[in-house]
Structure formats: structure tokens, C-alpha cells
Amino acid sequence: MVATEQPRGPLAGIRVLELCSTIAGPVCARLMADFGAEVIKVEPPEGDAVRKMGYHDGDAELYTASILRNKESAVIDLKTPEGKDLLRRMAAKSDVLVENFRPGTMERLGLGYEALSQDNPGLVMVRISGYGQTGPKSQEAGYGAICEAFAGVRHMTGDPDRPPARVALAVTDYLTAVYAAFGAAMALIERSRTGRGQVVDTALYECAFSMMESVVPAHDRLGIVPTRQGSRLPSMAPNSLYPAGDGAWVLIAANNNAVFARLAEAIGKPQLIDDPRFDGIRVRSENVNAIDAEIEEWSRRHDSVEIERVLTAAGVPVSRVNTIADIFHDPHYAAREMLLRLPHASLGELTIAGIAPKLSATPGAVQHLGPGLGADTRTALRRVLDLPDEELDALEQRGVLAPGGAA
């Protein structure tokens, strides 16, 4: 896939203002940009902190090339009265505004939903915060990792004989971004019926807590407080990581009786099928150590590629634990266009993650990689507010806008 000339997708014609920092908010707006929305990222003069995150190649920001893709960057100092007025006027001509300030900040700036919706009753405001806009913890700072702890997710993460582990990726931020974008889409659908916008209140802890769905009724009725299971899937066996002879790890999942029978045949141990310790899903989960030992005895005698080949042929769900280096050479990723190589201003080309989900009639596309800080300030303000060059020059001179943006 290569960059396309014109925006397309189901959100084409939707204008989004992004007033966000770090991860959840920018990912939410990036999802909408991937599917055709016009996204203007409004940044402070020092830029979004996400520009300092991840790896850099010299001065090139590798993470922001992807998380800010398909967006324009406009630097507007919202601490100035003129900057707030510009934002208010831009919101009046936008469909969605995404913000992830601490609750109450937008109101203190005079940019809360009640104020902005007076000029634009159809505006959808997506609000992302740690604990939501209401409740006793709403004013507390809450990053994704903090909210995982509060939601009980961190208690479930890691090995049972060790302290709760951190997932090495921003799982809660990305999950929250999807919920927020889904909320925006629902609000836009409702607006098409009523003409009225609304607030989408998205809390990091609630999105993390949604992954605890199976745990809630079990605790309510049975008093169960589950804890860390390591690589095993609770109440299901065999479903775990197994060591291969080449030092790699392989995930094998036989989640029903038919697949378990195929697994037993494939590893040369058909006697396991009639073993009373393994007769049914619940019984196997009660004897998880025994069944894992049987599989591990076989897996250690084969390299990971051979394990994957044998079990795939037998119809058993299996995968090596890929590194990113493995992924770059995997034909399935290439066939599904999940590694996109695109032009980069200083690096020549750069590979970024592809688009999900795949829509058959109105697919998403990457128009361009993330822009430099303030690169589109003048372009965006000229287009949205029809500001003349002399006014833009004056705003730059007064420090309201970033100097040197696109002419």
C-alpha cells in the first residue's frame, strides 16, 4: 500500500480537532484519520509529549510518524485569549473534538462542552481521562498503567509466584482509544437523526475494567478472587506457552475436545485421548500440570518451526512467539498490508503498522506520515477560518501561533 492522493473512507467529510497528549487521545484521533476524517491536531508551543516518546533516528521521531499520521499539526497557545478564541471558532466549524485534559481543564479555559455547543449544537466532544468526568476520583491523575492497577487488571497480569507484571505495551491506552472512537462514531450516528451532538465520557479505568467481564459475576456469586495465571488460560487446558528445542516458545491452544484429540494424535500420544485425567475441558483444567508436562516433553524435542508446521497441519491452533524481527519477514503480515512502507521527509522511507479493521467497501488509507510540530498551522487556519496572511503574521508575532508553519 502506498500513500493516496485524496482522503477516503467512511469518515470523509468529518472534521476532528484533537487536543490530546501522549497516547490514548492521539490514537483515538488517528483511528478516525485512518478512515478519512480531517484531523487537525492542536498542539502547545512545546509540542505533544508523545513526540519525545519511543525511538528516534537522529532527529526523526519514529513513533509520531505513525501515531500522528494522516493529521495536520497546528500550534496554538491556548494559554492566550487569542488562542482560546481561535480554538472556539474552529470548534464551531468542526464535527468532533477529542481532548484528554484532566476533568475541569476545558471548562477553566472557557472551552467546555456547554460553551462550545452554544455555537455548534452538533459538536461531539470525546473526553478521555483516567477516572471519568464525575465521581470522587475524577480529579486525580490517571495514566494507563495506574488505571490498570485500579481496575484490577494488573492483579491478573504476570506469573503467580511473582509480583504483578507490567505489560510492555500501552494496552489500556489503545483499548481506550478504540472505545473512544467507537463512542464518537455512535454519537455521529445519533447526530444524523437528531442534529444534536453530545459528550463521550471515556475513562481509562473503565475500559481496562471491561476486560474483567468474566470475573465480575464469578466474584458476585462465588466469591472468587482470581489472580495471576502466567501463560496459562484459566479453566482451559492445554492453552499455554511451551518451550521448543531451539530455545523459542510456542503457544498451543486446544480449547475443546476435538482439537485436543487432534493434538494428542499429532504429538504421537493418542493414549491421552482416553486418559481419565484429560476426559473433558473441566477435568483437563484440573490436571493442567500433568497435561502441560506431556506436551512439553514433546515440544522440547522439536524446533519451533517444526512444531508450528506439524500442529497447523493437524488443525491445532498454534503460533511461535514472534519477535518484531520475525514479523517483518512473515508473509501473512505482507499479504494483509500490516507493514506499510511510506515516504519520509528525512529518512527516505519508513515502515509503520497498517490499518485495522479492514472495510470491504470504504477501507482506510494512510495519506502521509505524521507532520512536524506546527507544520500545518497556517494551512489549517486559512482553510477552516479563512484567515488572511496578515492576520496569521500578526498572530505569529504575538506568540499565539508557531512561527514557520506551512505557507
Secondary structure, DSSP 4 states (H G I P E B T S, - for coil): ----SS--STTTT-EEEEE--TTHHHHHHHHHHHTT-EEEEEE-TT--GGGGSS-EETTEEHHHHHHTTTEEEEEB-TTSHHHHHHHHHHHTT-SEEEE-SPTTHHHHTT-SHHHHHHH-TT-EEEEEESS-SSSTTTTS---HHHHHHHTTTGGGSS-TTSPPPPPSS-HHHHHHHHHHHHHHHHHHHHHHHHS---EEEEEHHHHHHGGGTTHHHHHHHH-------TTSPTT-SSEEEEE-TTS-EEEEE--SHHHHHHHHHHTT-GGGGG-GGGSSHHHHHHTHHHHHHHHHHHHTTS-HHHHHHHHHHTT--EEE---HHHHHT-HHHHHTT-EEEEEETTTEEEEEE--SS--SSS------PPPPTTTTHHHHHHHHH---HHHHHHHHHTTSB-TT---
